[in-house]
Amino acid sequence: MNSKIKTIDDLYSEIDELVELLKDEGCVDSAVNLQKLVYETAWTTGSELLGELALHLDKMTAQYSASVRKRLEGCKYFCKHHRRIMGIY
């Protein structure tokens, strides 16, 4: 998968856009839960955040629009492969 997410800042921007899309499509609970996970939880490390975020995104299995699914998949891919994408070995 070739994701446009290349940095943590890109991921945060994509999450923000995903939250807004979810709200626009009436999936307010999903949007609020995602936003709280990313912005209102105290994480020990960035890797912990990415791991928990990947698990949360995997559990988001409702019938979302194609644009929401595409963003979800891009975020999941980055969370699972961030070390390779960012060149951290």
N, C-alpha and C positions, 0 to 999 in steps of 0.2 A: 504494500500500500504506500502510495506517495502522498503524505500528508503535508499540508501547508504549515503545520506546527513544527517549528524548528528550535524554539527556546521556551523556557518557562514563561516568559512574558507573552509569547504567542499563545501558550496554553491558557493563561488567565484571560486573554482577550477572547479566545474561542469559547471558554466557559461562560463569560459574560454574554456573548452573542447567543449561546445555547439557552441560557436562562431566559433571555428576552423572547426568543422563539417559542420556548415552552409556554411562557405566559401568554403570548399572542395566540397560541393554539388552544388555550384553555386548560393547559396542564400546570396549573398554578402550584399544586402540592409538589409535583416533581421539581419545578423550578425553585421553589423555596427550600426544599430539602437539599438540592444540589448547591445552592448558594450558601446555605448554612454550613454544609460540609467543608466547602472551600474557604470561606471567609470568617466563619465564627468558631471554628475549632482550633484549639492550640495544638500545633504539631511539633513534635520533637525534632524531626528532620524533614527535609524536602522529600526524601525517599519514602518516608512514612506517609506523607500526604499523597504522593503519586500511587502508592500501593493501595491505600484506602479508597482513593478516587477511582482507580481501575475496578476495584470490587463493586463500588457503588454504581458505576456506569454499566457494569455487566448485569446488574440487577434491574436496570431500567429497560423493561421489555414490553412496555405497552405498545399499542398500535400508533406509533408516531408517524408524522409526515416524512417524506423522503429527505427533506432538508434537515430535519432534526436527526434522523438516523445517520445521515452523512456526518454531521458534526459529532454525534455520539461516538461513531466509529473512529473518527480522526483523533478525538480526545483519548479514547481507550488505547489506540495504537501508540500514541505518544507516551502515555503513562507506562505502558508495558515495554517500550523500546527506547526510552529516553536516553539511556546511557550510550547506546549506539548512535542515535540520531545526533546527540550533542558531542560525540567524540570523546566520551568519558569511559576509560577502560580500566 
